[in-house]
Amino acid sequence: MEYLLTDRGRSELEALLTVRSLFAFDFDGTLAKIVRDRHTAQLGRPIRLWLGELAKRAPTAIISGRSVEDLRVRVGNTVPYLIGNHGLEGLHVTQQVVQQAQDTCRGWNQLIEERFGTELTRCGVFVEDKSYSLSFHYRNAGRKDDARALVFHVLAELSPLPRIVLGKAVVNVVPAAAPHKGAALLELMYQLNCTAALYIGDDDTDEDVFSLPDTRILTVRIGKNKISAARFFLKRQTEITEVLRSIVKTVDRHTHIRGNRHGVGLAQTTNGVE
Ligand SMILES: [Mg+2]
């Protein structure tokens, strides 16, 4: 893994701008700081600003475990393409896949409530029903190891068995046949006619993208991680601001150069953003 904010990393970012590229990001822990109460997660002001500037210049997407509805509340119209439920929810998925996922989740939820509802609550585990996937949150559990063990005990009882996607103090379960973040990114690239992409994420759920055998995708993980398949890393979440700013500035520089060459001065302003 290499650090992204070096000459080499920056030149890889710059290379993305020579072709039509998709810029895609995870939400929690990547664009938004991880917070104790997940309902309060939001985009910091500089990130929102630079993300908006990027979206005006290039195809930009968020691919998150949250539902699209939840993401929409947090990002508004800053980013045009939102994919939720770990890759399962968005314009790229057929209605049949969505319906099957919904039916599967409904069945799981019913079994969980009937057989384990009381126990999970007592252990401090909150089960979030995201219609097409479920998330077992145990960030606020008194004894996290016990809570996690209980979650895995419950998961073994689910039928059909789910695909398990581990997050930070959360265990997500997704219907096994549902597309993951990697599949969602590739489909979105195809639909938007992009021949390259940047994807930044912070957690195991993002390894579905990092491990794609596709060299067109520049993969970046927040936090250096020995077992990650991502090629680059950022040291901390706040460095996202610098990445976004740098891409926007480079796009504008390229536009300016092209504009001058043709004598029309097409440089876009960034509305006073520095
Ligand atoms: Mg994340």
Boltz pocket constraint, residues with backbone or C-beta under 6 A from the ligand:
constraints:
  - pocket:
      binder: B
      contacts: [[A, 26], [A, 27], [A, 28], [A, 29], [A, 30], [A, 201], [A, 202], [A, 203]]
      max_distance: 6.0
